[in-house]
Amino acid sequence: MLTPWLFGFVLMWLIPMIISIYYSLTDFNLLNTPSFIGLDNYVRAFTGDATFWQALKVTFIYVFFLVPLRLAFALFVAMLLNKDHRGLGLYRTLYYIPSIIGGSIAVSIVWKQIFGNQGVAMTLLGAFGIEQKTSFLGNTHTALGVIILMGVWQFGSSMLIFLSALKQIPGSLYESAMVDGAKPWKVFTKITLPMLTPTIFFNLILQIVNGFRVFTESYVITDGGPLDSTLSYVLYMYRRAFTYFDMGYSCALAWILVAIIGVFTVVLFKTQGSWVHYEAGRE
Amino acid sequence: MKRHEKFKRILPAALAGVMVLSMAGCGSDGKTGDAASGDAQPAAAGTDGTQAADVPADDQASADGENVVIKMTWWGGQTRHDQTQAVCDLYTSLHPNVTFELSPSGWDGYFDKLSTQTASGSMPDIVQMDYLYLTTYAKNNSLADLQEFIDNGTIDVSGIDENLLQTGSVDGKMAAMVLSTSLLNVGYNPAVLQEAGVEEPTSDWTWNDFVAMCETIQSKTDKYGVSMDSVADTNIFNYWVRQQGGSLFSDDNKSLGYEDDKVFVDFVTMWNDLMGKEAMPDPDEYAQIATLGQEAGPVVTGDAGAIIEWNNYASKVSTVNDSIKMVTPPLAEGSDTKGLWMKPGMFFAIAEKSTVKQEAAEFINWFINSDEANDIMMAERGTPVSSAVRQHLIDSGNLGEQQIAMFEGVEAAAALCGETPAPDPAGISEVNEAFKKAANSVYYGQASAEDAAAAFREEANAILARNN
């Protein structure tokens, strides 16, 4: 049963991963025979590469805004869809669509058209008398915002997970709350939210990992510009590997990212005792 | 390592063996086909000791007219894809034992893919190469030395200008064969110039004339005087540096070649002023213009006056607007240093790992020198390198007005051309990125030109020192 999976895992995953550890310790440039240079690539990233820090900064800002916004939005829509409406199935599908197509090239190009110079956003604002010289994508202060907005818009998969979790919350809890005359806000903070914490935790980890991996948007919409203000970490890694022929260094960057994501995950797991509520565990 | 090398040598041989066996069954037309083409084979490298390992296999293949498949890749637009396909079909009909496996591509992503293929040992046999990456590939021994095919007469270079031919040479190795020449030019839309009441430029104009023209167009017509990305790569800057008597890179490629940052400051300031006067799109505006594609660009549609481009620009957009004219780029004020150079347009290189080098070299020779191949391609890749072919194309009467102007422009510009600079150093794409960033920081008003110049110098020197 597991054989095909195992085969794929080892061949497409494990072996490349191990090889990339080796490459990260060499001066491999895709074309040469790699020679071992120890930790030079790692040292170079931390001590001699301003663009590395810039890419790291951009990605951290992206993750710190994207994840809470996306989760809040996903939960909000999930709660709306948890009611009984006509055509609910249709809405669920509609809200999920951005997540399927959101990371695609086509949508990225559409966003570029909307927020670029003389795009829809600029024209609309102009109609309201707000004239801008530069577009949102051409402004170093707002370009990343556009990219984050596009990320938030792809809230569908978190929403579906929230929706199924909402359905799991026993109706009896809400009934007794109603009997006690609890206000909706109180019901939300005292019942819904605590019951959802395992799901929030799960979504949080998933979205943080996803957030650090942002690539398509910054590659297609802005190509990292203007002035590297949207240069995501993975895009920089890609450039290093395939445009600058700096594969060894790029592999080192990849492993630094693995370490960063690892630290986040471990820290989150450590904190979960204080805020994540598992039904079976306590009591 | 040893074992690895050995394996690498055995694998192609084993594969070739399998191919030979599988073809033996159905090879009868292949044999007759080869009898016809066999006489064209020069006495191959059998006597040449350096190639000992591969020679027996190759030799036999050509001698027996064994069927061979040549894998080939290039970048370009649809026109080039169609033409190259037709040329290859024609070659197959002349040499039935040679068939092709073609992978056309756009410029975007072409070199990303090529680097991956090369890393995995599956570089196509014939690769269209750009000056930008030639050094990188040559230095890493990914490209075959074509000198032996020139020496043994497979590739005839007698019609090619010696300086131009040498542009394919890296560290004493003929890493690639140049296919065409190009020159920096200014393309302009005469209608826009006329509307603004500006005289059409002549080849003795200067940068001051250029700036004045752009500003006049803007003030008279409210159109862009010039519409382009001035810092998309370092070619225009290279021209500028050469006009000041410097060179962009030092001889050893380990640092920038010009001493005084004023060169950079003046360059960026000129463009920045044009942007400030709305005579040129700023990077933000240009990002949107670029999405239109060249054929729908403002110069073509009559919404801008001029553009600095390669000299095949007018010919390239002639399907949309056939009135675009070209002129040599502006001269430096009060200096007669020859900044212009004949840039090798593009190259064909043969993969070092190719098992069909001889056949590939024969094809390249035919591609460059034969009338019938060039009749199909019609100089789409730029002015052909072979003087005989150029003459043939002019005589054939099939060239369009823009193409004839391009051919004549090359002859006329020769007087303005200095020595062709060495191929771009390894790390050039990173240098270009640093250059773009430094210049854009000025265009976005986030740095002074002086600071940007210093930042570019520091970054570029670090990149060049690391790569060369």
Interface residues (C-beta under 8 A of the other chain):
Chain A: N29 L30 L31 N32 T33 G48 K112 Q113 G116 N117 Q118 G119 T134 S135 L137 G138 N139 T140 G225 P226 L227 D228 R239 F242 T243 Y244 F245 M247
Chain B: M1 F111 D112 S115 T116 T118 A119 T136 Y137 N140 N141 S142 D282 P283 D284 E285 A287 Q288 T291 A426 G427 S429 E430 E433 K437 N440 S441 Y444 Q446 A462
